Amino acid sequence: MKIKLTENAKRLQLVHGISFLPERGTAMSAGLGLKVCLEYPVTFPPGTCMKIPTGVHVWLDTPNLAGFLLPSSSCKQFVLLNTIGVIDGDYQGEIFALLKNVSDEVLQVVPGQKLFQLVITKVCSDSLEIVEEFREETTKGEGGYGNHGTYA
């Protein structure tokens, strides 16, 4: 995997003394922490959305790998609008997060705040086999979302 910082991230590192390089919180962390790469703090009134830069370009440079942008545990009152951002192995652009304030409070995001994590995983690249019918039925069958009970 190759990492490249944006020119803005390099400049903000000098200005704020914050490293925007992705890093694991511990040796056993699944994700690489990504930070908010903004010049100044930004205020989010309830219900507002904003595209937030991370200052990081990632190129997985390997077939059968993909990245997933997920909220970190410190992203409690925000949601990622696309829930999970999928980063294809051949994508080389900057990683952005589309955040929405889902709280009833005005929230602030500050430069260098760790709100996201990048999880890299293997993906199946097997060819698809088109069939008219499946040979056998699984226990789940065609039962889909919510088939195991009700949700309050």
Secondary structure, 3 states (H helix, E strand, C coil): CEEEECHHHHHHHHHHCCCCCCECCCCCCCCEEEECCCCCCEEECCCCEEEEEEEEEEECCCCCEEEEEEECCCCCCEEECCCCEEEECCCCCEEEEEEEECCCCCEEECCCCEEEEEEEEECCCCCCCCCCCCCCCCCCCCCCCCCCCCCC
